[in-house]
Amino acid sequence: MNYIGSKYSLLSFLEEGITKNAGADCEVFCDVFAGTGVVGSHFKQKGFNIIANDIQYYAYCLNRALVGINRMPTFAGVLNDLKLAPTTLFHNAVDIVLDHLNTLKGKPGFIYRNYCPEGTARSQFKRQYFSDENGMRCDAIRMQIEDWRLAGKLTEDEYFYLLASLIEATDRVANTASVYGAFLKQVKKSARKPLHLARHAIVEGDENHEIHNANGQQLVENLSCDVLYMDPPYNHRQYCANYHVLETIARYDAPNLRGVTGLRPNDDQKSDFCMKKRALPALEKMIKKTSARYVFLSYNSEGIMGKDEILQTMGQYGQVDLLTRDYQRFRADIDRENRIYKSDRVEEYLFCSKKG
Ligand SMILES: C[S@@+](CC[C@H](N)C(=O)[O-])C[C@H]1O[C@@H](n2cnc3c(N)ncnc32)[C@H](O)[C@@H]1O
């Protein structure tokens, strides 16, 4: 996913900085602003026990699948329902279930009625986040996943595996400039392709990993970990506003929508890290409250907290090293088209501290 602040391309930088600074005896790694889950899954592969958390439910679903699942699902209950013999080849089972969902007939549900041109044609606000066909496909698949769950045909792992696949698939065909703060007036090429569920990556393993959907600022004091990795929002763009459609697909809770973009209520998901006056005090509280011996913060040179004030704040709790890397800035398609940005490069920071 082209996610604001994704660390996908910075994993080797993070690994280098974290393994160099954290003691070899560290076992539990907490990714408290987990987003797409790429950091947690990377450190899961490196042998850590992972605690992943995000305030957004769609991010919880992605992490629940990518980090929380240890074995490829077998989908025994669903295969039974489809009158197919349970297969011992788990890869086949996943393909069979995804094929079934991919060939369902579309249904006019909440996504079609609120985010598609035909579905909103007679409403006050006309929206074009998805083609009509893809909106109905998304609804049909989402309803089927929920029906299977309610009928007890899916394990919890299987449920989140399918939800994560659906979140990624709908994001690939969204008619947006990467984020959901607005939809495009013209339907872009990728949004014309049919929504198609693909296999969701999982990292096989044996340990139990904890996944949470909470405000990290409060959660942190109740977690026991060796390493606390913090990758908070770095500017005023709230994730709840920029990914609200994915949140609604994940929850499928028919919220009251408002305005041109069909925003769901989100007051309880607004992050202090997107507010100039609140970000630094929030950071300090988290560092103070954590039981982790090692604290790492990803940030960049364009964030609302300044490098020196972060060094000063973290420095109160232990010695801090700062690693930097020149990096390609996050770019929504619309920024590229309108060239509203200043420069292409940004300096990525990794603050490394040992609490003492
Ligand atoms: C920079 S992104 C993290 C990106 C992630 N490291 C990745 O590579 O995908 C910041 C994340 O923090 C989450 N977030 C913001 N405020 C939060 C809070 N107070 N508690 C928990 N999560 C929060 C957002 O929903 C978003 O997913």
PDBQT file of the ligand as one rigid body, heavy atoms in Angstrom, charges set to zero:
ROOT
HETATM    1  C1  LIG A 401       3.726   6.983  10.098  1.00  0.00    +0.000 C 
HETATM    2  S1  LIG A 401       2.359   5.907  10.229  1.00  0.00    +0.000 S 
HETATM    3  C2  LIG A 401       3.135   4.375  10.614  1.00  0.00    +0.000 C 
HETATM    4  C3  LIG A 401       3.608   3.686   9.379  1.00  0.00    +0.000 C 
HETATM    5  C4  LIG A 401       4.136   2.288   9.633  1.00  0.00    +0.000 C 
HETATM    6  N1  LIG A 401       5.377   2.284  10.357  1.00  0.00    +0.000 N 
HETATM    7  C5  LIG A 401       4.311   1.581   8.305  1.00  0.00    +0.000 C 
HETATM    8  O1  LIG A 401       5.456   1.380   7.872  1.00  0.00    +0.000 OA
HETATM    9  O2  LIG A 401       3.304   1.268   7.678  1.00  0.00    +0.000 OA
HETATM   10  C6  LIG A 401       1.627   6.384  11.743  1.00  0.00    +0.000 C 
HETATM   11  C7  LIG A 401       0.524   5.464  12.251  1.00  0.00    +0.000 C 
HETATM   12  O3  LIG A 401       0.209   5.867  13.581  1.00  0.00    +0.000 OA
HETATM   13  C8  LIG A 401      -1.168   5.672  13.803  1.00  0.00    +0.000 C 
HETATM   14  N2  LIG A 401      -1.505   6.516  14.968  1.00  0.00    +0.000 N 
HETATM   15  C9  LIG A 401      -1.585   7.852  15.047  1.00  0.00    +0.000 A 
HETATM   16  N3  LIG A 401      -1.801   8.250  16.310  1.00  0.00    +0.000 NA
HETATM   17  C10 LIG A 401      -1.862   7.124  17.070  1.00  0.00    +0.000 A 
HETATM   18  C11 LIG A 401      -2.040   6.872  18.448  1.00  0.00    +0.000 A 
HETATM   19  N4  LIG A 401      -2.206   7.871  19.317  1.00  0.00    +0.000 N 
HETATM   20  N5  LIG A 401      -2.028   5.592  18.872  1.00  0.00    +0.000 NA
HETATM   21  C12 LIG A 401      -1.861   4.574  18.001  1.00  0.00    +0.000 A 
HETATM   22  N6  LIG A 401      -1.698   4.749  16.672  1.00  0.00    +0.000 NA
HETATM   23  C13 LIG A 401      -1.681   6.014  16.207  1.00  0.00    +0.000 A 
HETATM   24  C14 LIG A 401      -1.812   6.044  12.494  1.00  0.00    +0.000 C 
HETATM   25  O4  LIG A 401      -3.086   5.458  12.360  1.00  0.00    +0.000 OA
HETATM   26  C15 LIG A 401      -0.784   5.514  11.474  1.00  0.00    +0.000 C 
HETATM   27  O5  LIG A 401      -1.131   4.234  11.033  1.00  0.00    +0.000 OA
ENDROOT
TORSDOF 0
